[in-house]
């Protein structure tokens, strides 16, 4: 999503301008499970210290908290196999949380069970 751009935009924009943008992004987020029910890669980045926690801590805007709450609902609704695979540090660098082979094995088993 465009949340990385919001991080830069929030530095210069007023709260009402950021809130209007976040309202549009919230609509898109709510639609995401319809076409991408296991959107773990995008969710992990948004949940990482680099994005929503940073935005909530730095600016404290209610729009960020509302977006984060919806993101957490959607994240929680996913099967466990898609969760906690990686995160991003405060600079946006990806950091694995689980072993790559273990993740591949568990995802393969999950999708085999769906067939």
N, C-alpha and C positions, 0 to 999 in steps of 0.2 A: 504494500500500500504506500501511500504518499506520506506516511507519518515521519519519515526522516526529513522530508522537506518542511514539515510543520515545526520540527525542532529548530530549524534555522529561522523560519518565518516568525515564530513566537518571540524571538529576540527583538524584532523590529516592530511587530504589529501590536495593536491594542487588544485587550482581552475580548472585546466584542467581535473584532475581526477574526480572531483565532476561534472563538466559539462558533461563529457561522461556518467556518471551514470544517471544524470538528463535527458539527451537526450533519454535514454532508457525508463525511467519512463514516459516521456512525450508521447512517442509512446503508452505505455500501457494506460495512462490516456485518450488519444484520442479514444481508442477502447472501453473504459468502457461503454459508453451509448448504445452500440450495445447489450450488454447482461444485463446490469444493468442500465436502464434509470433513475431510481429514487435512485441514490446512495448517498442519503443525509447523512447517518452516516459517511461514509468515507470522503465526501466533508467537512462536518462540522469540523472534526478533522484537516484536512489539512489546512483549512482556519483559524483555531484558532491561538491565540497568541503563542501557543506552537510550531507550525511548520512553515509554510511559512512566516508569518510576522516576526517571530524570525530570520529565515534564511536570509531573505532579509535585515533586519536591521543589523544583526551581520556581514554578509559577503558581501552583496551587489553584489553578482554575477549575471550577466545577465541571467544565466540559471534558477535561482530561480524566477526572474521576468517573464520570458517567461512561465514557468510552472504555476505560479500563474494566469497569464492572461488567459491561457487556462482553468484552473480550474474555474475561475470566469465566463467564457463563458458557460461552461457546467452547473454550478450552476444556473446561470440566466435562462437557458433554461428549468429548472425543474419547475413544477407547484408550486405555493406559499405554498401549504399545506405541502411540504417537507422541507421548509426552516426555519431557525432560531428556531430549536427545542432544540438544546443544543450547547455548545461550550466547549472548554478546556481552562483552565487558563494557566499561564506561566509555571506551573509545570506539565501540562498534565492531571490535574484532571478535570473530566467532570462536567460541570455546566449547569443545565437545564435553558432554556430561556422561555419555555412555560410550562403550567400546563400539567401533564401527561395525565389526563383524557380528556382534551381538544384536545390534540394531537391525542389520540386514536380515539376519536369521529370524528375528521376531516379526519383522514386517512381512517376510515371505510366508511364514506360518500363518499370520493373520489373513493375508490375501488368499492363501490356499483354502482356508476355512470358509471363505465367502463363496467360493465357486460352487 
